[in-house]
Amino acid sequence: MNYLHKATLLIAASASAFVSCTDDVEGPTTCPADKTRVSFYAEIPDEELTRSSIEIGIDKFTGKWDTSDNIGVNATAPDKEEGLLKFAYDGNAFSGSLTSSAKGAWKYRAFYPYFDGTESGTTMAYVPFGGARTQNGNDFNGAYDAMVADMVEYTDAEPGMDNAGNAVRFSMHRLTSIVYLDLSTEDATVKSEKVTSVTLSADRSIAASSLMFKYNLEGKFDPAEAGAKLSDASDAWPSNTITTSYEAGSEPSAADFKAFFNILPGEYGVFTVTARTENHKASFTVDRTGKPLETGKLYKKENALTGWEELAGPSALWIGDDIDKVHEIKDQMDVRIRILADRGIKQFKVKIESAALTEPIGGGKSLLEEVGLAAEMDLVNPATEQMASVLSGFGFPVGDRVVNQPEATVDISTLVPLILLVSEKPSENHTFTLEVMDNAGNVVTQPIRFHSSRLNAIAYNGDADLWKNTATLTAAVAASDFADTKVQYRIKGSAGWKDADLSAPDADGMFTATINPAWTAGQNAAGIAIHNVDPATGVFARKTYEYQLLINSGTVASGEFSTGEGDIIPNGDMEDAALPCFTENGSKTTTFWGSGNNSLAKSLCTQGAAGDNHYALMQSSKQLVTIAAGNLFTGTFNYASMTGTVKFGQNYTYTARPRMMRVKYHAKVGTVDYNNAGGPLQKGEQDKARIFVAIVDWDSQHTVASKFGFSGSSCTGSWDPEQGPDVVTEGKILGYASMWLTETTAGDELVSSDDALEIHWYDTEAPAPTGSYTIVISCAANAYGDFFNGCTTNHLYADDFEWVY
């Protein structure tokens, strides 16, 4: 049952309206020349009931000011406006200074408690009214007991005095109601435990960072004129709960304890009260339906608590909704997440996963970074003061509103709808993950998932497959517009747009546009079917693509995206003099570049230089009565018993499908002077040099062995990737590029192969190779050197091997 107690208020008095000013207790009395030290009395009429400190008797309660109390005074002097001044209670009266010493017409207004957040010259006071409050034992805490005085006005008075020469007295009137809980328990397990906190929960907001009200009123106090309300500032932090904790060392026992709550008067439904001890908690409800709380009144509720439960670990719930489902973002939402941590919150972190909020804009900062936030933040200890302020403004509790609190509310009802203003994607997911640890080390991790959607919007899905050369875009249009809708793309700055392939739209008008490559089929010189990709279609590495959504041929949305860098050919610049291909017999164990350089033929592959640039120089030579062909390849080489053995193939990882290989080269090609093992070129014919690359998927290396004999030479294992995908048994050849050099190149400089090494594909559907051996690059000064067939004076220079996409 609620009780209303009327009481007598005890107010101490000061002997004089003036108080001497001194810098030292034993020093002379000194007052600044421009200051007049005065004291005010502040009284509360009996009908207003309480004051700062409350003592409850059998049939009444009394109160008094204490030395931590300050009032704000707005004074109008005969000659000036004093503005808002702070007066502190000294045990007798509220003392402070006025700047005017003039006698005449004075007007005073006052409010309690004084708060530095209230600006001078305004008519509104802002006093603390947060949801995390403290009590010293069972004593009332007047810090939230907002009051406004009747205006006092005098026609002919000294500063700080009335017309009769007495000190000014203010009559203070309470703006709130007080809920007073007188609680106890007979539970043998709990009654000796200390009470840590009591929480009052309502069906609407009862606390905020500050309470705002008009204090600069005319005449007698009227609560309607004051218009007290919870602050509507962006960082006001409204809360449906107030938790009163007990100062360390003052905690009462559960056998008998009290809690006080200043809240605004008005209509309420059901209050829920939760008391927590060191190890237990108990709750009860108070139904105030149809019984509004009145201004300035105290309401008492006695209750002997039963049904105690052990304290639970931290948890999170969405007030009025399912926290585990995905919520579609709307213009107006109620997103209040209640955090419960019976043992008090020790850590509270939030992680935001939302491309609209966290991805850099134009290569710069993300939207979160622009306002001083980050994708991961600590609410107990925000990284900066700016972050703390912005977090509060967006509805996150921080600092003292979190640490050691048994409850906290994350109210992002305003923040979440703002995502609709910044998300340009037709479909996007957004997740706020809350991680809370209590003082016992228990942790709860709760994701809060949202989805946003927009019509006439399009976005790249970030899923470019640079081997398949595909990418997708998500777009949304009205159902009636889909038949006239196109999605087009092109390499940025190129001339022609290409159409993407569209899926059927879903019920929300959402559909997928897929960028696919276009292939042309043909035959190579060996009559084998090959395929080549149209480079203007599909997506390739090292490119930026533009895309647009068109309805009835008009562009309604557009964007662009860039692809990854693709792959590099290791040591393709030939600058490293220590490469195994340049060292004698180093190719026996090489992991990439190798050559036939050995003790018998040391010039087959060496590093050449032109100024600061280095290249591979392959020189054919006469050995005994045959030819040793200059060469460079990816694979290993061993020479023994007049036999040179090449094992073609090295391991290589592809993240993107190359369109061609480019190399700088120079060739000196003469006429054939040897053919010892049945090669295809006869003596006196024009010799050929060759560069080729094969993308293979092999389980083992392919071996070619060339054996010289005075009575007959032989070559086993010779292969040519132009002869089809199955020309070897180690696995498939997926694609190849080949350049035959049938004459000496002009000049002395290395020239680019340009598009001569375009890759022809046998298989366009095979995934990127994952076999043990996946690449073969071969450069030979004599194309048929494995048959001891060619010109002994041929030279081939090669440098800057690279993929073209």
C-alpha positions in Angstrom: 0.0 0.0 0.0 1.3 3.5 -0.8 1.3 6.1 2.0 1.5 9.9 1.7 3.4 11.4 4.7 3.1 15.1 5.6 6.0 16.4 7.7 7.7 19.2 9.5 10.9 20.5 7.8 13.8 21.6 10.0 15.7 24.5 8.5 18.8 26.0 10.2 19.1 29.8 10.3 21.9 32.3 9.8 22.5 35.2 12.3 23.2 37.7 9.6 22.4 38.3 5.9 26.0 39.1 5.3 28.9 36.8 5.8 32.5 38.0 6.1 35.0 37.1 3.4 38.4 35.9 4.2 41.2 33.9 2.5 42.4 32.5 5.9 40.6 31.6 9.0 43.0 33.6 11.2 43.6 36.4 8.6 41.9 39.7 8.2 38.5 40.0 6.7 38.7 40.7 3.0 36.1 40.9 0.3 36.8 41.6 -3.4 35.9 45.2 -4.3 33.5 44.0 -6.9 31.8 41.3 -4.8 29.1 41.5 -2.2 29.0 38.3 0.0 25.5 37.4 0.9 23.5 34.5 2.4 20.0 33.2 1.4 17.7 31.0 3.4 15.9 28.2 1.5 12.8 26.8 3.2 10.3 24.2 2.1 6.7 24.5 3.1 5.2 21.7 5.1 3.0 20.6 2.3 6.1 20.0 0.1 7.2 17.3 2.6 10.9 16.4 2.3 14.3 18.0 1.9 17.8 16.8 1.0 18.3 14.5 4.0 15.2 12.6 5.1 14.5 11.1 8.4 11.4 8.9 8.7 9.5 8.9 12.0 6.4 7.1 13.1 4.0 9.5 11.5 6.1 12.1 9.8 9.4 12.7 8.1 11.8 15.6 8.4 14.6 16.9 6.3 17.4 19.3 6.3 20.0 20.8 3.9 23.5 19.4 4.0 26.9 21.0 3.1 27.1 19.3 -0.3 24.0 21.2 -1.4 24.2 24.1 -3.9 21.4 26.2 -5.3 21.3 28.3 -8.5 20.2 31.9 -8.0 19.2 34.2 -10.8 19.3 37.8 -9.6 18.3 41.1 -11.2 19.9 44.0 -9.5 18.8 47.7 -9.7 21.6 48.4 -12.1 22.3 45.1 -13.9 21.5 41.5 -14.6 23.5 39.3 -12.3 22.9 36.2 -14.3 23.0 32.7 -12.9 25.1 32.3 -9.7 26.0 29.4 -7.5 25.3 29.4 -3.8 26.7 26.7 -1.4 25.1 25.6 1.9 27.5 26.4 4.8 25.6 24.7 7.5 23.4 27.8 8.2 22.4 29.3 4.9 23.3 29.3 1.2 26.3 31.7 0.8 27.7 33.3 -2.3 28.5 36.6 -4.0 26.6 39.2 -5.9 28.5 41.5 -8.2 26.2 44.5 -7.5 26.2 46.4 -4.2 23.4 48.8 -5.3 20.3 49.4 -3.1 17.0 49.4 -4.8 14.7 47.0 -6.8 16.0 43.4 -6.5 14.4 40.3 -8.0 15.5 36.7 -7.2 14.7 33.3 -8.6 16.3 30.1 -7.4 16.4 26.3 -8.1 18.0 23.2 -6.6 20.3 21.5 -7.3 22.7 23.9 -9.0 24.4 22.2 -12.0 27.2 23.4 -14.1 25.4 22.3 -17.2 22.9 25.1 -16.8 23.9 28.1 -18.8 23.8 31.6 -17.5 21.2 33.8 -19.2 18.8 30.9 -20.0 15.4 30.3 -18.5 15.9 26.5 -18.4 17.7 24.5 -15.7 19.3 21.2 -16.4 20.0 19.0 -13.4 21.3 15.4 -13.3 18.5 12.8 -13.5 20.3 9.6 -14.7 19.2 6.1 -14.2 22.3 5.1 -12.1 22.0 6.6 -8.6 23.6 6.1 -5.3 22.6 6.1 -1.7 24.6 6.2 1.5 23.0 3.4 3.4 19.3 4.0 4.0 19.7 7.8 3.7 17.9 9.7 1.0 20.0 11.3 -1.8 18.8 14.8 -2.6 20.9 15.1 -5.7 17.9 14.2 -7.9 15.3 16.1 -5.8 14.7 19.0 -8.2 13.1 22.2 -6.7 12.1 25.6 -7.9 11.5 28.7 -5.6 8.8 31.3 -5.7 10.2 34.4 -7.3 10.9 37.1 -4.6 10.9 40.7 -5.5 11.7 43.9 -3.4 11.4 47.6 -4.3 14.0 49.1 -1.9 16.5 46.6 -0.6 20.2 46.0 0.0 21.6 43.1 -2.0 20.6 39.7 -0.4 18.0 41.4 1.9 14.3 42.2 1.8 12.8 45.6 2.3 12.9 45.1 6.1 16.6 44.3 6.1 16.2 40.6 6.7 18.0 37.9 4.7 16.1 36.8 1.6 14.2 33.6 2.1 13.2 31.3 -0.7 10.2 29.1 -0.6 11.3 25.9 -2.5 8.8 23.6 -4.3 9.5 20.1 -5.4 9.1 19.2 -9.1 9.1 15.4 -8.7 7.4 12.7 -6.8 9.3 10.4 -4.4 8.9 6.7 -4.4 10.0 5.4 -1.0 10.5 1.6 -0.6 10.8 0.2 2.9 11.9 -3.4 2.3 12.8 -6.4 4.4 13.1 -10.1 4.3 12.8 -13.0 6.8 14.5 -15.4 4.4 17.2 -17.1 6.6 19.6 -17.6 3.7 19.4 -14.0 2.5 18.6 -11.7 5.5 22.2 -11.3 6.6 23.5 -10.6 3.1 24.3 -7.0 2.1 22.0 -5.3 -0.4 23.9 -4.0 -3.4 21.2 -2.3 -5.4 17.5 -1.8 -5.9 16.0 -1.2 -9.4 12.8 0.5 -10.2 11.4 -0.3 -13.7 8.5 1.5 -15.3 6.5 1.1 -18.5 7.9 4.4 -19.8 11.0 6.5 -19.4 11.7 7.7 -15.9 15.3 8.8 -16.2 17.6 10.6 -18.6 20.9 12.3 -18.5 19.2 15.4 -17.1 15.9 16.9 -16.0 15.0 20.2 -17.7 12.6 22.8 -16.3 11.9 26.5 -16.4 13.3 28.2 -13.3 13.1 31.9 -14.4 9.4 32.2 -13.5 7.3 35.2 -12.4 5.5 35.2 -9.1 4.4 32.1 -7.2 5.6 28.7 -8.2 3.3 26.8 -10.6 4.5 23.3 -11.6 2.7 23.6 -14.9 4.7 26.7 -15.7 7.9 25.0 -14.8 7.1 22.2 -17.3 9.6 19.7 -15.9 10.5 16.9 -18.3 13.3 14.5 -19.2 15.9 16.2 -21.4 15.3 16.0 -25.1 19.0 16.5 -26.0 20.5 14.1 -28.4 22.5 12.5 -25.6 19.8 12.6 -23.0 19.7 8.9 -22.6 16.1 8.1 -21.6 15.8 5.0 -19.5 12.8 3.0 -18.2 14.8 2.0 -15.2 16.5 3.6 -12.2 19.0 1.6 -10.2 19.9 2.9 -6.8 23.2 1.4 -5.6 24.6 1.7 -2.1 28.0 3.4 -1.5 30.8 1.0 -0.6 30.8 0.3 3.1 27.2 1.6 3.6 25.3 -1.3 2.3 22.3 -2.3 4.5 21.4 -5.8 5.2 18.5 -7.5 3.5 16.8 -7.8 6.8 15.8 -4.1 6.6 16.7 -1.7 3.8 15.3 1.4 2.1 15.5 2.9 -1.3 14.3 6.3 -2.7 13.5 7.2 -6.2 12.7 10.8 -7.5 10.6 10.5 -10.6 8.4 12.8 -12.6 4.7 12.9 -11.5 2.1 11.5 -13.8 0.3 8.4 -15.0 2.1 5.1 -14.7 1.1 1.5 -15.1 3.0 -1.3 -13.3 6.3 -0.6 -11.5 8.7 -3.6 -11.1 11.1 -3.5 -8.2 14.2 -5.7 -8.2 16.4 -5.9 -5.1 19.8 -7.6 -5.3 22.0 -8.8 -2.6 25.5 -10.2 -2.8 24.2 -13.6 -4.1 20.4 -13.3 -4.6 17.6 -11.2 -6.1 13.9 -10.9 -5.6 11.3 -8.9 -7.5 7.7 -7.6 -6.9 5.3 -5.3 -8.8 3.3 -2.2 -7.8 0.3 -1.4 -9.9 -0.3 2.4 -10.2 -2.8 2.1 -13.0 -5.4 4.9 -12.5 -3.5 6.4 -9.6 -1.2 9.1 -10.9 1.8 10.3 -8.9 1.4 13.9 -7.8 4.0 16.7 -7.7 5.8 17.1 -4.5 4.4 14.0 -2.8 6.1 11.0 -1.2 4.8 7.5 -1.8 5.8 4.8 0.6 5.7 1.1 -0.1 6.5 -1.5 2.5 7.2 -5.1 1.4 8.6 -8.2 3.0 10.4 -9.9 0.1 10.2 -13.6 -0.6 11.0 -15.8 -3.6 14.7 -15.0 -3.7 16.7 -16.5 -6.6 20.4 -16.9 -7.1 22.0 -14.1 -9.2 22.1 -15.0 -12.9 24.8 -14.4 -15.5 24.4 -11.5 -17.9 21.7 -11.5 -20.6 20.2 -9.3 -23.2 16.6 -8.9 -24.4 14.8 -6.7 -26.9 12.0 -4.9 -25.0 8.8 -5.9 -26.8 10.4 -7.9 -29.6 12.4 -11.0 -30.5 16.1 -10.2 -30.2 17.2 -13.2 -32.3 15.3 -12.5 -35.5 16.4 -10.3 -38.4 14.6 -7.0 -38.3 13.8 -5.0 -41.4 14.9 -1.4 -40.9 12.0 1.1 -41.0 11.7 4.9 -40.7 10.5 4.5 -37.1 11.6 1.7 -34.8 11.6 0.9 -31.2 15.0 -0.7 -30.6 15.6 -0.8 -26.9 17.9 -3.6 -25.7 17.8 -4.3 -22.0 21.1 -5.7 -20.5 20.8 -7.6 -17.2 23.9 -8.3 -15.2 22.9 -9.2 -11.6 26.5 -9.0 -10.4 27.2 -5.7 -12.2 28.7 -5.0 -15.6 32.5 -5.2 -15.8 33.0 -5.0 -19.5 30.6 -3.9 -22.3 31.7 -3.9 -25.9 29.9 -3.4 -29.2 31.0 -4.5 -32.6 29.3 -3.1 -35.7 29.2 -5.0 -39.0 27.7 -2.8 -41.6 29.3 -1.9 -44.9 27.3 1.4 -45.0 28.8 2.4 -41.7 32.3 0.8 -41.7 33.6 0.8 -45.2 35.8 3.8 -46.3 34.1 6.4 -48.4 36.0 7.4 -51.5 39.2 5.9 -50.1 38.9 8.0 -47.0 37.3 7.5 -43.6 34.1 5.4 -42.9 31.0 7.1 -41.7 31.7 5.8 -38.2 35.2 7.3 -38.3 33.8 10.6 -39.5 31.8 11.0 -36.4 34.5 9.7 -34.0 33.3 6.1 -33.7 34.8 2.8 -34.7 33.7 -0.6 -35.7 34.6 -2.0 -32.3 34.2 0.0 -29.2 34.4 -0.3 -25.4 31.4 1.3 -23.7 32.9 1.1 -20.2 36.0 3.0 -21.3 35.4 4.7 -24.7 38.6 5.5 -26.6 38.1 9.3 -26.6 35.8 11.8 -25.0 34.3 12.5 -28.4 33.5 8.8 -28.8 31.8 8.8 -25.4 29.7 11.8 -26.3 28.7 10.4 -29.7 27.9 7.0 -28.3 25.7 8.6 -25.7 24.0 10.7 -28.4 23.3 7.5 -30.4 21.8 5.7 -27.5 24.6 3.6 -26.0 25.3 3.8 -22.3 28.9 4.6 -21.4 31.1 5.0 -18.4 29.4 5.2 -15.1 26.0 4.4 -16.7 27.5 0.9 -17.3 30.3 -0.1 -15.0 29.0 -2.1 -12.0 25.4 -1.5 -13.0 23.0 -4.5 -12.8 21.0 -3.1 -15.7 21.6 -1.0 -18.7 19.6 -0.1 -21.7 20.9 0.3 -25.3 18.3 2.5 -27.0 19.3 2.8 -30.7 15.8 3.5 -31.9 17.0 6.7 -33.5 20.3 5.4 -34.8 19.1 2.3 -36.7 16.7 4.1 -39.0 19.5 6.5 -40.0 21.1 3.5 -41.8 18.4 3.9 -44.5 19.8 7.4 -45.3 23.4 6.2 -45.8 23.0 2.7 -47.2 23.0 2.8 -51.0 22.6 -0.9 -51.5 19.3 -2.5 -52.5 19.9 -5.2 -49.9 22.3 -5.0 -47.0 22.7 -6.7 -43.6 23.7 -4.8 -40.5 24.7 -6.5 -37.2 25.4 -4.9 -33.8 27.0 -7.5 -31.6 26.9 -6.7 -27.8 29.4 -8.5 -25.6 28.8 -8.1 -21.8 31.0 -9.5 -19.0 29.8 -9.3 -15.4 32.0 -8.9 -12.3 32.1 -12.7 -11.9 33.6 -13.2 -15.4 30.4 -14.5 -17.0 30.0 -13.4 -20.6 27.0 -13.0 -23.0 27.5 -12.3 -26.7 24.3 -11.1 -28.4 24.1 -10.2 -32.1 21.3 -7.8 -33.1 20.6 -8.3 -36.8 19.0 -5.8 -39.2 18.4 -5.7 -42.9 17.8 -2.7 -45.2 16.3 -2.6 -48.7 15.7 0.1 -51.3 14.0 0.3 -54.7 15.8 1.7 -57.8 19.2 0.9 -56.3 22.0 -1.3 -57.3 25.2 -2.5 -55.6 28.2 -4.7 -56.3 28.2 -7.8 -54.0 32.0 -7.9 -53.6 32.1 -11.4 -55.0 34.2 -11.1 -58.2 35.6 -14.5 -59.1 38.7 -13.6 -61.1 39.2 -17.2 -62.3 35.7 -17.6 -63.6 35.7 -13.9 -64.6 32.2 -13.4 -63.0 30.7 -11.0 -60.5 27.2 -10.2 -59.3 25.2 -7.1 -58.6 22.1 -6.9 -56.5 19.4 -4.5 -57.6 15.8 -3.7 -56.8 13.0 -2.1 -58.9 9.2 -2.0 -58.8 7.6 -5.1 -60.2 6.0 -3.0 -63.0 9.4 -1.8 -64.1 11.3 -5.0 -64.3 10.4 -5.8 -67.9 12.0 -2.6 -69.0 15.1 -3.0 -66.7 18.6 -3.5 -67.8 21.9 -3.7 -65.9 25.0 -2.8 -67.9 28.7 -2.8 -67.1 32.0 -1.8 -68.8 35.7 -1.3 -68.0 35.9 2.2 -66.7 36.4 4.7 -69.5 35.9 2.2 -72.3 33.5 2.9 -75.1 30.8 0.2 -75.0 28.4 -1.1 -72.3 27.7 -4.8 -71.9 24.5 -6.3 -70.6 24.5 -8.4 -67.5 22.3 -11.4 -67.1 19.3 -10.8 -64.8 17.6 -13.2 -62.5 13.8 -13.1 -61.9 12.9 -10.6 -59.2 11.6 -11.8 -55.8 8.5 -10.4 -54.1 10.4 -7.3 -52.9 11.6 -6.5 -56.4 15.1 -7.7 -55.7 17.1 -9.5 -58.4 20.6 -10.4 -59.2 22.6 -9.2 -62.3 25.4 -11.5 -63.2 28.5 -10.4 -65.2 29.7 -13.3 -67.3 32.5 -13.6 -69.8 31.9 -14.3 -73.5 34.0 -16.9 -75.2 34.7 -17.5 -78.9 35.5 -21.0 -80.2 38.1 -21.8 -82.8 40.8 -24.2 -83.9 44.6 -23.9 -83.5 47.2 -24.9 -86.1 46.9 -28.5 -85.0 43.2 -28.5 -85.7 42.4 -28.7 -81.9 39.4 -26.9 -80.5 40.3 -23.8 -78.5 38.5 -21.0 -76.8 39.4 -17.3 -76.3 37.7 -14.8 -74.0 36.3 -11.4 -75.1 38.3 -9.1 -72.8 35.4 -6.5 -72.8 33.2 -9.1 -71.1 33.4 -10.6 -67.7 35.6 -9.2 -65.0 39.4 -9.5 -64.8 42.1 -8.5 -62.3 43.6 -5.0 -62.2 40.5 -3.3 -63.6 37.9 -0.9 -62.4 34.3 -1.5 -63.7 31.4 0.9 -64.0 27.8 -0.4 -63.8 24.4 1.1 -64.2 20.8 0.3 -63.6 18.4 1.4 -66.4 14.7 1.6 -66.5 13.1 2.5 -69.9 16.7 3.3 -71.1 17.2 5.9 -68.4 19.8 5.4 -65.7 18.4 5.4 -62.2 21.4 4.2 -60.3 25.1 3.5 -60.9 28.4 2.7 -59.3 31.8 1.2 -59.8 34.1 -1.4 -58.3 37.7 -2.4 -58.6 39.1 -5.9 -58.8 42.1 -7.5 -57.1 45.7 -7.2 -58.4 45.9 -10.8 -59.6 49.2 -12.7 -59.5 52.8 -12.1 -60.3 55.3 -14.4 -62.0 58.1 -15.0 -59.4 61.3 -13.2 -60.3 59.9 -12.4 -63.7 62.1 -9.3 -63.8 65.3 -11.5 -63.9 67.1 -9.0 -61.6 68.2 -11.6 -59.0 71.7 -12.9 -60.0 71.4 -15.8 -57.6 68.5 -17.5 -59.4 69.3 -21.2 -59.9 68.8 -20.8 -63.7 71.9 -18.6 -63.8 74.1 -20.9 -61.7 75.9 -24.0 -62.7 73.9 -27.1 -61.8 71.6 -25.0 -59.6 68.6 -26.2 -61.5 68.7 -29.6 -60.0 66.6 -28.5 -57.0 65.1 -25.2 -58.2 61.5 -24.4 -57.1 60.7 -22.2 -60.1 63.2 -21.0 -62.7 65.6 -23.6 -64.1 67.9 -24.0 -67.1 70.3 -26.5 -68.7 73.3 -24.6 -67.4 75.9 -27.2 -66.4 79.6 -27.9 -66.2 79.7 -28.8 -69.9 77.6 -26.0 -71.3 77.8 -23.0 -68.9 76.4 -20.3 -71.3 72.9 -21.9 -71.9 71.4 -19.4 -69.5 73.2 -16.5 -67.9 72.2 -13.1 -66.5 72.9 -10.2 -68.9 72.7 -6.5 -68.3 72.0 -3.3 -70.1 72.7 -0.5 -67.7 70.8 -1.1 -64.5 68.4 -3.6 -66.2 69.1 -7.3 -66.1 67.7 -10.0 -68.3 68.1 -13.7 -69.1 70.5 -14.5 -71.9 70.1 -17.9 -73.6 73.0 -18.8 -75.9 73.2 -21.9 -78.0 76.6 -23.5 -78.5 78.4 -26.3 -80.3 79.3 -29.1 -78.0 81.5 -31.9 -79.5 79.7 -32.6 -82.8 76.2 -31.4 -81.7 74.2 -28.5 -80.4 73.4 -27.4 -76.9 70.3 -25.2 -77.0 70.1 -22.1 -74.8 67.0 -22.4 -72.5 65.1 -21.1 -69.6 62.0 -22.9 -68.1 60.0 -23.6 -65.0 61.2 -27.0 -63.9 64.3 -28.9 -62.9 67.3 -30.1 -64.9 70.0 -32.7 -64.5 72.9 -33.6 -66.7 74.7 -37.0 -66.5 76.2 -39.5 -68.9 75.7 -37.4 -72.0 72.0 -37.1 -71.1 70.2 -33.9 -70.2 66.9 -34.5 -68.3 64.3 -31.7 -68.0 61.4 -32.2 -65.6 58.8 -29.6 -66.7 56.4 -28.0 -64.2 56.4 -26.1 -61.0 53.7 -25.4 -58.4 51.9 -22.0 -58.7 48.7 -20.6 -57.2 46.3 -18.7 -59.4 43.9 -16.2 -57.9 42.9 -14.9 -61.3 42.6 -16.2 -64.8 45.3 -14.6 -67.0 44.3 -13.5 -70.5 47.8 -13.6 -71.8 51.5 -13.6 -70.8 53.7 -10.7 -71.8 57.4 -10.8 -72.0 60.2 -8.6 -73.4 62.5 -10.5 -75.8 65.1 -10.3 -78.5 66.1 -13.1 -80.8 69.0 -13.9 -83.1 68.0 -16.9 -85.2 70.2 -18.5 -87.9 70.0 -21.6 -90.1 70.1 -25.1 -88.9 73.5 -26.8 -88.7 72.7 -29.8 -86.6 69.9 -32.4 -86.4 71.1 -35.4 -84.3 67.9 -37.0 -83.0 65.4 -36.7 -85.8 64.1 -33.2 -85.3 61.7 -31.7 -87.9 64.2 -29.1 -89.3 66.7 -30.0 -91.9 70.2 -28.6 -92.1 70.2 -25.3 -94.0 66.6 -24.5 -93.1 65.7 -21.4 -91.1 65.8 -22.3 -87.4 63.1 -21.2 -84.9 63.2 -20.0 -81.3 60.2 -20.4 -79.1 58.5 -19.0 -75.9 55.4 -20.7 -74.5 53.4 -20.9 -71.3 51.1 -23.7 -70.3 48.6 -23.6 -67.5 48.5 -27.3 -66.4 47.0 -29.4 -63.6 49.5 -32.2 -63.1 50.1 -34.7 -60.4 53.8 -35.0 -61.4 56.4 -33.3 -63.5 56.7 -34.2 -67.2 60.1 -35.6 -68.1 62.0 -34.9 -71.4 65.3 -36.7 -71.7 67.8 -35.9 -74.6 70.7 -38.3 -74.9 73.7 -37.7 -77.2 75.5 -40.6 -78.8 78.2 -40.7 -81.5 76.4 -43.6 -83.1 72.9 -42.1 -82.6 71.1 -39.6 -80.4 67.6 -39.7 -79.0 64.9 -37.6 -77.4 62.1 -39.1 -75.3 59.1 -37.3 -73.8 59.0 -34.4 -76.2 55.7 -32.5 -75.9 53.9 -29.5 -77.4 50.9 -27.9 -75.6 49.5 -26.9 -79.0 48.9 -30.6 -79.6 45.9 -30.8 -77.2 45.0 -31.1 -73.5 46.0 -34.7 -73.2 49.4 -34.6 -74.9 51.0 -35.7 -71.6 49.9 -38.3 -69.1 50.6 -36.4 -65.9 47.3 -34.5 -66.1 45.4 -31.9 -68.1 46.6 -28.9 -70.0 43.9 -26.2 -69.4 45.3 -23.5 -71.6 48.4 -22.3 -73.4 50.1 -19.5 -75.3 52.9 -19.9 -77.8 55.1 -17.6 -79.8 57.4 -18.9 -82.5 60.4 -16.7 -83.5 61.4 -17.6 -87.1 63.9 -14.7 -87.7 66.2 -12.3 -86.0 64.4 -9.4 -84.4 65.2 -5.9 -85.7 67.7 -3.7 -83.7 69.4 -4.5 -80.5 66.7 -3.7 -77.9 64.3 -6.1 -76.2 60.7 -5.7 -77.5 57.4 -6.5 -76.0 55.5 -9.6 -77.0 52.3 -7.5 -76.9 49.4 -9.9 -77.5 51.4 -12.6 -79.2 51.1 -14.8 -76.1 47.3 -14.7 -75.8 46.2 -17.8 -73.9 44.0 -20.3 -75.8 41.9 -22.4 -73.5 41.0 -26.0 -73.9 38.7 -26.0 -70.9 36.8 -22.8 -69.9 34.9 -24.5 -67.0 37.7 -26.1 -65.1 38.5 -24.4 -61.7 41.9 -22.9 -61.0 44.4 -25.8 -61.0 45.3 -27.3 -57.6 47.6 -30.1 -58.7 51.2 -30.5 -57.5 52.4 -28.8 -60.7 50.4 -26.1 -62.3 52.6 -23.9 -64.6 55.1 -24.4 -67.4 57.0 -21.5 -69.0 59.5 -22.5 -71.6 62.0 -20.3 -73.5 64.3 -22.0 -76.0 66.8 -20.4 -78.4 66.3 -23.5 -80.5 62.7 -24.6 -80.6 63.8 -28.2 -81.2 66.9 -28.3 -79.1 65.7 -31.4 -77.3 66.3 -33.2 -80.6 69.8 -31.6 -80.9 68.2 -29.8 -83.9 69.0 -26.1 -84.7 71.6 -23.4 -85.2 74.5 -23.3 -82.8 74.8 -19.5 -82.8 71.2 -18.6 -81.8 70.6 -16.2 -79.0 67.4 -15.5 -77.1 67.0 -12.7 -74.5 64.0 -12.6 -72.1 62.9 -10.2 -69.4 59.9 -8.9 -67.5 57.5 -11.9 -67.5 54.1 -10.8 -66.4 50.4 -11.8 -66.7 48.0 -9.6 -68.6 44.4 -9.6 -67.4 
